[in-house]
Amino acid sequence: MQNELVQDAAIRNLEILGEASNYIQKHYPGAARLADDKAHMIQASERIARRMELRAVVAFLQRQLLWDAALRTRRSRPDPARHRVAKM
């Protein structure tokens, strides 16, 4: 029963959105162009955000790779304290 109520509410909301959209297009034709411009701005900002996220991930991975390489280099070198020859 609750599932049907949720479904009916969602369908009714879509109907209201469609009616409002038709009303705006009919009575305010310039609004559609403005909405398209805003949609393009939103899409552009989303693309920029994705690029920034990718850059952050790449920077993180580069730091990790450098850190891992530094640790491997340090482990591969002999420890000078261990390998000191006692002076006579």
N, CA, C and O atoms as a printed pandas DataFrame, in Angstrom:
     atom_number atom_name residue_name chain_id  residue_number  x_coord  y_coord  z_coord
0              1         N          MET        A               1    0.821   -1.192    0.000
1              2        CA          MET        A               1    0.000    0.000    0.000
2              3         C          MET        A               1    0.873    1.267    0.000
3              4         O          MET        A               1    0.623    2.195   -0.769
4              5         N          GLN        A               2    1.890    1.299    0.862
5              6        CA          GLN        A               2    2.737    2.486    0.943
6              7         C          GLN        A               2    3.511    2.680   -0.357
7              8         O          GLN        A               2    3.745    3.807   -0.793
8              9         N          ASN        A               3    3.901    1.568   -0.967
9             10        CA          ASN        A               3    4.616    1.644   -2.236
10            11         C          ASN        A               3    3.761    2.328   -3.299
11            12         O          ASN        A               3    4.260    3.140   -4.077
12            13         N          GLU        A               4    2.482    1.998   -3.328
13            14        CA          GLU        A               4    1.573    2.612   -4.289
14            15         C          GLU        A               4    1.422    4.102   -4.014
15            16         O          GLU        A               4    1.354    4.896   -4.951
16            17         N          LEU        A               5    1.367    4.492   -2.743
17            18        CA          LEU        A               5    1.243    5.907   -2.391
18            19         C          LEU        A               5    2.468    6.687   -2.858
19            20         O          LEU        A               5    2.349    7.789   -3.392
20            21         N          VAL        A               6    3.631    6.107   -2.652
21            22        CA          VAL        A               6    4.865    6.765   -3.075
22            23         C          VAL        A               6    4.878    6.892   -4.594
23            24         O          VAL        A               6    5.251    7.937   -5.127
24            25         N          GLN        A               7    4.478    5.849   -5.283
25            26        CA          GLN        A               7    4.445    5.860   -6.745
26            27         C          GLN        A               7    3.469    6.920   -7.249
27            28         O          GLN        A               7    3.795    7.683   -8.158
28            29         N          ASP        A               8    2.279    6.968   -6.665
29            30        CA          ASP        A               8    1.271    7.954   -7.074
30            31         C          ASP        A               8    1.771    9.374   -6.819
31            32         O          ASP        A               8    1.564   10.267   -7.640
32            33         N          ALA        A               9    2.430    9.580   -5.676
33            34        CA          ALA        A               9    2.947   10.913   -5.363
34            35         C          ALA        A               9    4.020   11.318   -6.370
35            36         O          ALA        A               9    4.053   12.465   -6.815
36            37         N          ALA        A              10    4.891   10.388   -6.728
37            38        CA          ALA        A              10    5.952   10.693   -7.692
38            39         C          ALA        A              10    5.351   11.025   -9.059
39            40         O          ALA        A              10    5.787   11.970   -9.717
40            41         N          ILE        A              11    4.363   10.259   -9.480
41            42        CA          ILE        A              11    3.713   10.513  -10.772
42            43         C          ILE        A              11    3.023   11.872  -10.756
43            44         O          ILE        A              11    3.123   12.627  -11.723
44            45         N          ARG        A              12    2.330   12.189   -9.675
45            46        CA          ARG        A              12    1.643   13.486   -9.564
46            47         C          ARG        A              12    2.649   14.631   -9.603
47            48         O          ARG        A              12    2.399   15.656  -10.238
48            49         N          ASN        A              13    3.771   14.465   -8.937
49            50        CA          ASN        A              13    4.805   15.505   -8.975
50            51         C          ASN        A              13    5.323   15.722  -10.397
51            52         O          ASN        A              13    5.554   16.859  -10.810
52            53         N          LEU        A              14    5.505   14.635  -11.142
53            54        CA          LEU        A              14    5.941   14.768  -12.534
54            55         C          LEU        A              14    4.884   15.474  -13.377
55            56         O          LEU        A              14    5.220   16.285  -14.240
56            57         N          GLU        A              15    3.615   15.172  -13.134
57            58        CA          GLU        A              15    2.532   15.860  -13.854
58            59         C          GLU        A              15    2.551   17.358  -13.572
59            60         O          GLU        A              15    2.386   18.169  -14.484
60            61         N          ILE        A              16    2.753   17.723  -12.308
61            62        CA          ILE        A              16    2.788   19.136  -11.931
62            63         C          ILE        A              16    3.968   19.836  -12.594
63            64         O          ILE        A              16    3.835   20.953  -13.094
64            65         N          LEU        A              17    5.114   19.180  -12.596
65            66        CA          LEU        A              17    6.282   19.758  -13.261
66            67         C          LEU        A              17    6.043   19.966  -14.754
67            68         O          LEU        A              17    6.427   20.993  -15.314
68            69         N          GLY        A              18    5.411   18.994  -15.389
69            70        CA          GLY        A              18    5.101   19.114  -16.814
70            71         C          GLY        A              18    4.144   20.266  -17.087
71            72         O          GLY        A              18    4.339   21.031  -18.032
72            73         N          GLU        A              19    3.106   20.392  -16.258
73            74        CA          GLU        A              19    2.148   21.481  -16.428
74            75         C          GLU        A              19    2.828   22.836  -16.227
75            76         O          GLU        A              19    2.593   23.775  -16.987
76            77         N          ALA        A              20    3.667   22.925  -15.206
77            78        CA          ALA        A              20    4.370   24.180  -14.949
78            79         C          ALA        A              20    5.308   24.519  -16.099
79            80         O          ALA        A              20    5.415   25.680  -16.495
80            81         N          SER        A              21    5.980   23.521  -16.630
81            82        CA          SER        A              21    6.889   23.730  -17.750
82            83         C          SER        A              21    6.138   24.251  -18.974
83            84         O          SER        A              21    6.589   25.190  -19.630
84            85         N          ASN        A              22    5.000   23.646  -19.276
85            86        CA          ASN        A              22    4.191   24.100  -20.419
86            87         C          ASN        A              22    3.696   25.525  -20.206
87            88         O          ASN        A              22    3.697   26.326  -21.141
88            89         N          TYR        A              23    3.280   25.846  -19.002
89            90        CA          TYR        A              23    2.787   27.185  -18.687
90            91         C          TYR        A              23    3.896   28.217  -18.889
91            92         O          TYR        A              23    3.672   29.273  -19.481
92            93         N          ILE        A              24    5.084   27.904  -18.395
93            94        CA          ILE        A              24    6.204   28.845  -18.527
94            95         C          ILE        A              24    6.562   29.053  -19.994
95            96         O          ILE        A              24    6.787   30.183  -20.425
96            97         N          GLN        A              25    6.615   27.964  -20.762
97            98        CA          GLN        A              25    6.946   28.090  -22.181
98            99         C          GLN        A              25    5.905   28.919  -22.933
99           100         O          GLN        A              25    6.243   29.688  -23.832
100          101         N          LYS        A              26    4.660   28.757  -22.563
101          102        CA          LYS        A              26    3.573   29.467  -23.253
102          103         C          LYS        A              26    3.552   30.952  -22.879
103          104         O          LYS        A              26    3.412   31.803  -23.758
104          105         N          HIS        A              27    3.688   31.275  -21.596
105          106        CA          HIS        A              27    3.522   32.644  -21.125
106          107         C          HIS        A              27    4.833   33.421  -21.001
107          108         O          HIS        A              27    4.818   34.652  -20.998
108          109         N          TYR        A              28    5.945   32.733  -20.902
109          110        CA          TYR        A              28    7.255   33.383  -20.759
110          111         C          TYR        A              28    8.270   32.699  -21.674
111          112         O          TYR        A              28    9.135   31.962  -21.203
112          113         N          PRO        A              29    8.163   32.945  -22.985
113          114        CA          PRO        A              29    9.038   32.218  -23.916
114          115         C          PRO        A              29   10.536   32.494  -23.693
115          116         O          PRO        A              29   11.357   31.631  -24.005
116          117         N          GLY        A              30   10.908   33.639  -23.177
117          118        CA          GLY        A              30   12.320   33.936  -22.937
118          119         C          GLY        A              30   12.897   33.132  -21.788
119          120         O          GLY        A              30   14.113   32.969  -21.693
120          121         N          ALA        A              31   12.041   32.630  -20.917
121          122        CA          ALA        A              31   12.512   31.864  -19.756
122          123         C          ALA        A              31   13.165   30.557  -20.173
123          124         O          ALA        A              31   14.095   30.090  -19.515
124          125         N          ALA        A              32   12.689   29.965  -21.255
125          126        CA          ALA        A              32   13.281   28.699  -21.711
126          127         C          ALA        A              32   14.736   28.909  -22.096
127          128         O          ALA        A              32   15.590   28.077  -21.790
128          129         N          ARG        A              33   15.025   30.043  -22.781
129          130        CA          ARG        A              33   16.406   30.340  -23.167
130          131         C          ARG        A              33   17.272   30.553  -21.930
131          132         O          ARG        A              33   18.408   30.082  -21.869
132          133         N          LEU        A              34   16.731   31.260  -20.950
133          134        CA          LEU        A              34   17.454   31.495  -19.709
134          135         C          LEU        A              34   17.726   30.176  -18.982
135          136         O          LEU        A              34   18.816   29.960  -18.452
136          137         N          ALA        A              35   16.718   29.297  -18.966
137          138        CA          ALA        A              35   16.895   27.987  -18.323
138          139         C          ALA        A              35   17.961   27.176  -19.039
139          140         O          ALA        A              35   18.754   26.490  -18.394
140          141         N          ASP        A              36   17.990   27.247  -20.375
141          142        CA          ASP        A              36   19.025   26.538  -21.133
142          143         C          ASP        A              36   20.403   27.075  -20.782
143          144         O          ASP        A              36   21.352   26.309  -20.615
144          145         N          ASP        A              37   20.512   28.418  -20.670
145          146        CA          ASP        A              37   21.794   29.014  -20.305
146          147         C          ASP        A              37   22.234   28.536  -18.926
147          148         O          ASP        A              37   23.403   28.206  -18.723
148          149         N          LYS        A              38   21.297   28.498  -17.976
149          150        CA          LYS        A              38   21.642   28.034  -16.634
150          151         C          LYS        A              38   22.034   26.561  -16.652
151          152         O          LYS        A              38   22.952   26.147  -15.945
152          153         N          ALA        A              39   21.330   25.772  -17.466
153          154        CA          ALA        A              39   21.664   24.351  -17.562
154          155         C          ALA        A              39   23.083   24.179  -18.090
155          156         O          ALA        A              39   23.832   23.332  -17.603
156          157         N          HIS        A              40   23.454   24.986  -19.091
157          158        CA          HIS        A              40   24.814   24.910  -19.633
158          159         C          HIS        A              40   25.832   25.330  -18.579
159          160         O          HIS        A              40   26.907   24.739  -18.480
160          161         N          MET        A              41   25.495   26.351  -17.791
161          162        CA          MET        A              41   26.404   26.792  -16.736
162          163         C          MET        A              41   26.589   25.698  -15.688
163          164         O          MET        A              41   27.698   25.468  -15.206
164          165         N          ILE        A              42   25.491   25.026  -15.341
165          166        CA          ILE        A              42   25.571   23.942  -14.357
166          167         C          ILE        A              42   26.422   22.805  -14.897
167          168         O          ILE        A              42   27.275   22.264  -14.192
168          169         N          GLN        A              43   26.184   22.445  -16.160
169          170        CA          GLN        A              43   26.971   21.370  -16.759
170          171         C          GLN        A              43   28.454   21.727  -16.808
171          172         O          GLN        A              43   29.311   20.887  -16.535
172          173         N          ALA        A              44   28.749   22.981  -17.160
173          174        CA          ALA        A              44   30.150   23.416  -17.217
174          175         C          ALA        A              44   30.784   23.361  -15.826
175          176         O          ALA        A              44   31.921   22.915  -15.674
176          177         N          SER        A              45   30.048   23.814  -14.819
177          178        CA          SER        A              45   30.607   23.779  -13.465
178          179         C          SER        A              45   30.808   22.346  -12.986
179          180         O          SER        A              45   31.763   22.061  -12.264
180          181         N          GLU        A              46   29.912   21.441  -13.385
181          182        CA          GLU        A              46   30.087   20.033  -13.024
182          183         C          GLU        A              46   31.331   19.452  -13.698
183          184         O          GLU        A              46   32.076   18.688  -13.085
184          185         N          ARG        A              47   31.550   19.819  -14.964
185          186        CA          ARG        A              47   32.750   19.337  -15.661
186          187         C          ARG        A              47   34.010   19.853  -14.978
187          188         O          ARG        A              47   34.977   19.112  -14.800
188          189         N          ILE        A              48   33.994   21.131  -14.597
189          190        CA          ILE        A              48   35.158   21.713  -13.920
190          191         C          ILE        A              48   35.405   21.005  -12.598
191          192         O          ILE        A              48   36.547   20.708  -12.248
192          193         N          ALA        A              49   34.322   20.733  -11.859
193          194        CA          ALA        A              49   34.466   20.043  -10.568
194          195         C          ALA        A              49   35.056   18.651  -10.767
195          196         O          ALA        A              49   35.910   18.220   -9.992
196          197         N          ARG        A              50   34.603   17.949  -11.804
197          198        CA          ARG        A              50   35.152   16.613  -12.070
198          199         C          ARG        A              50   36.638   16.702  -12.400
199          200         O          ARG        A              50   37.429   15.880  -11.938
200          201         N          ARG        A              51   37.022   17.713  -13.210
201          202        CA          ARG        A              51   38.439   17.878  -13.538
202          203         C          ARG        A              51   39.254   18.159  -12.290
203          204         O          ARG        A              51   40.349   17.624  -12.118
204          205         N          MET        A              52   38.711   19.007  -11.415
205          206        CA          MET        A              52   39.430   19.330  -10.180
206          207         C          MET        A              52   39.569   18.095   -9.302
207          208         O          MET        A              52   40.613   17.881   -8.686
208          209         N          GLU        A              53   38.516   17.280   -9.245
209          210        CA          GLU        A              53   38.594   16.039   -8.469
210          211         C          GLU        A              53   39.653   15.122   -9.056
211          212         O          GLU        A              53   40.432   14.516   -8.319
212          213         N          LEU        A              54   39.687   15.016  -10.389
213          214        CA          LEU        A              54   40.688   14.165  -11.031
214          215         C          LEU        A              54   42.090   14.676  -10.737
215          216         O          LEU        A              54   42.999   13.890  -10.474
216          217         N          ARG        A              55   42.265   15.987  -10.781
217          218        CA          ARG        A              55   43.581   16.544  -10.474
218          219         C          ARG        A              55   43.985   16.229   -9.043
219          220         O          ARG        A              55   45.143   15.912   -8.773
220          221         N          ALA        A              56   43.027   16.317   -8.128
221          222        CA          ALA        A              56   43.326   16.018   -6.727
222          223         C          ALA        A              56   43.724   14.548   -6.574
223          224         O          ALA        A              56   44.646   14.225   -5.825
224          225         N          VAL        A              57   43.027   13.664   -7.286
225          226        CA          VAL        A              57   43.346   12.232   -7.217
226          227         C          VAL        A              57   44.729   11.974   -7.796
227          228         O          VAL        A              57   45.514   11.216   -7.227
228          229         N          VAL        A              58   45.026   12.605   -8.929
229          230        CA          VAL        A              58   46.342   12.422   -9.551
230          231         C          VAL        A              58   47.444   12.931   -8.623
231          232         O          VAL        A              58   48.475   12.277   -8.465
232          233         N          ALA        A              59   47.229   14.090   -8.014
233          234        CA          ALA        A              59   48.232   14.629   -7.092
234          235         C          ALA        A              59   48.435   13.688   -5.905
235          236         O          ALA        A              59   49.566   13.466   -5.474
236          237         N          PHE        A              60   47.352   13.141   -5.384
237          238        CA          PHE        A              60   47.447   12.195   -4.273
238          239         C          PHE        A              60   48.245   10.962   -4.693
239          240         O          PHE        A              60   49.133   10.515   -3.967
240          241         N          LEU        A              61   47.928   10.418   -5.862
241          242        CA          LEU        A              61   48.640    9.230   -6.336
242          243         C          LEU        A              61   50.118    9.525   -6.565
243          244         O          LEU        A              61   50.971    8.690   -6.262
244          245         N          GLN        A              62   50.425   10.696   -7.092
245          246        CA          GLN        A              62   51.830   11.048   -7.291
246          247         C          GLN        A              62   52.561   11.109   -5.951
247          248         O          GLN        A              62   53.680   10.611   -5.827
248          249         N          ARG        A              63   51.926   11.722   -4.947
249          250        CA          ARG        A              63   52.559   11.777   -3.622
250          251         C          ARG        A              63   52.762   10.377   -3.072
251          252         O          ARG        A              63   53.809   10.086   -2.494
252          253         N          GLN        A              64   51.772    9.501   -3.244
253          254        CA          GLN        A              64   51.890    8.125   -2.759
254          255         C          GLN        A              64   53.034    7.397   -3.452
255          256         O          GLN        A              64   53.824    6.708   -2.806
256          257         N          LEU        A              65   53.119    7.555   -4.777
257          258        CA          LEU        A              65   54.188    6.894   -5.524
258          259         C          LEU        A              65   55.553    7.396   -5.082
259          260         O          LEU        A              65   56.480    6.606   -4.903
260          261         N          LEU        A              66   55.679    8.713   -4.905
261          262        CA          LEU        A              66   56.953    9.261   -4.447
262          263         C          LEU        A              66   57.300    8.749   -3.059
263          264         O          LEU        A              66   58.447    8.388   -2.795
264          265         N          TRP        A              67   56.316    8.718   -2.175
265          266        CA          TRP        A              67   56.550    8.244   -0.807
266          267         C          TRP        A              67   56.973    6.770   -0.825
267          268         O          TRP        A              67   57.928    6.382   -0.152
268          269         N          ASP        A              68   56.253    5.959   -1.601
269          270        CA          ASP        A              68   56.609    4.536   -1.703
270          271         C          ASP        A              68   58.012    4.352   -2.258
271          272         O          ASP        A              68   58.766    3.504   -1.781
272          273         N          ALA        A              69   58.365    5.149   -3.272
273          274        CA          ALA        A              69   59.699    5.057   -3.859
274          275         C          ALA        A              69   60.753    5.461   -2.835
275          276         O          ALA        A              69   61.811    4.839   -2.744
276          277         N          ALA        A              70   60.460    6.502   -2.070
277          278        CA          ALA        A              70   61.413    6.941   -1.047
278          279         C          ALA        A              70   61.609    5.853    0.008
279          280         O          ALA        A              70   62.734    5.604    0.441
280          281         N          LEU        A              71   60.532    5.215    0.417
281          282        CA          LEU        A              71   60.649    4.141    1.414
282          283         C          LEU        A              71   61.427    2.958    0.863
283          284         O          LEU        A              71   62.253    2.373    1.564
284          285         N          ARG        A              72   61.166    2.604   -0.389
285          286        CA          ARG        A              72   61.889    1.487   -0.997
286          287         C          ARG        A              72   63.370    1.808   -1.105
287          288         O          ARG        A              72   64.214    0.949   -0.847
288          289         N          THR        A              73   63.693    3.042   -1.485
289          290        CA          THR        A              73   65.092    3.455   -1.600
290          291         C          THR        A              73   65.761    3.397   -0.234
291          292         O          THR        A              73   66.901    2.948   -0.117
292          293         N          ARG        A              74   65.075    3.839    0.772
293          294        CA          ARG        A              74   65.649    3.847    2.116
294          295         C          ARG        A              74   65.887    2.419    2.607
295          296         O          ARG        A              74   66.909    2.134    3.230
296          297         N          ARG        A              75   64.933    1.519    2.321
297          298        CA          ARG        A              75   65.080    0.131    2.756
298          299         C          ARG        A              75   66.202   -0.579    2.008
299          300         O          ARG        A              75   66.853   -1.469    2.555
300          301         N          SER        A              76   66.428   -0.185    0.756
301          302        CA          SER        A              76   67.432   -0.889   -0.049
302          303         C          SER        A              76   68.857   -0.456    0.294
303          304         O          SER        A              76   69.810   -1.173   -0.013
304          305         N          ARG        A              77   69.011    0.705    0.924
305          306        CA          ARG        A              77   70.355    1.147    1.330
306          307         C          ARG        A              77   70.762    0.455    2.625
307          308         O          ARG        A              77   69.940    0.244    3.516
308          309         N          PRO        A              78   72.030    0.110    2.713
309          310        CA          PRO        A              78   72.487   -0.478    3.981
310          311         C          PRO        A              78   72.496    0.587    5.074
311          312         O          PRO        A              78   72.779    1.757    4.819
312          313         N          ASP        A              79   72.189    0.170    6.262
313          314        CA          ASP        A              79   72.196    1.069    7.416
314          315         C          ASP        A              79   73.642    1.296    7.835
315          316         O          ASP        A              79   74.321    0.338    8.207
316          317         N          PRO        A              80   74.138    2.538    7.788
317          318        CA          PRO        A              80   75.543    2.775    8.128
318          319         C          PRO        A              80   75.873    2.420    9.576
319          320         O          PRO        A              80   77.010    2.044    9.862
320          321         N          ALA        A              81   74.936    2.526   10.475
321          322        CA          ALA        A              81   75.198    2.193   11.875
322          323         C          ALA        A              81   75.452    0.699   12.037
323          324         O          ALA        A              81   76.249    0.305   12.888
324          325         N          ARG        A              82   74.812   -0.118   11.262
325          326        CA          ARG        A              82   75.001   -1.565   11.360
326          327         C          ARG        A              82   76.311   -2.026   10.758
327          328         O          ARG        A              82   76.926   -2.982   11.231
328          329         N          HIS        A              83   76.722   -1.352    9.733
329          330        CA          HIS        A              83   77.858   -1.835    8.943
330          331         C          HIS        A              83   79.142   -1.074    9.250
331          332         O          HIS        A              83   80.056   -1.063    8.425
332          333         N          ARG        A              84   79.231   -0.460   10.378
333          334        CA          ARG        A              84   80.466    0.254   10.737
334          335         C          ARG        A              84   81.539   -0.758   11.107
335          336         O          ARG        A              84   81.305   -1.751   11.795
336          337         N          VAL        A              85   82.661   -0.463   10.636
337          338        CA          VAL        A              85   83.801   -1.306   10.983
338          339         C          VAL        A              85   84.456   -0.670   12.208
339          340         O          VAL        A              85   84.726    0.531   12.243
340          341         N          ALA        A              86   84.693   -1.490   13.182
341          342        CA          ALA        A              86   85.293   -0.970   14.413
342          343         C          ALA        A              86   86.714   -0.505   14.120
343          344         O          ALA        A              86   87.502   -1.230   13.514
344          345         N          LYS        A              87   87.025    0.682   14.547
345          346        CA          LYS        A              87   88.371    1.218   14.334
346          347         C          LYS        A              87   89.297    0.688   15.425
347          348         O          LYS        A              87   88.936    0.597   16.598
348          349         N          MET        A              88   90.451    0.358   15.007
349          350        CA          MET        A              88   91.432   -0.146   15.960
350          351         C          MET        A              88   92.446    0.880   16.298
351          352         O          MET        A              88   93.350    0.617   17.091
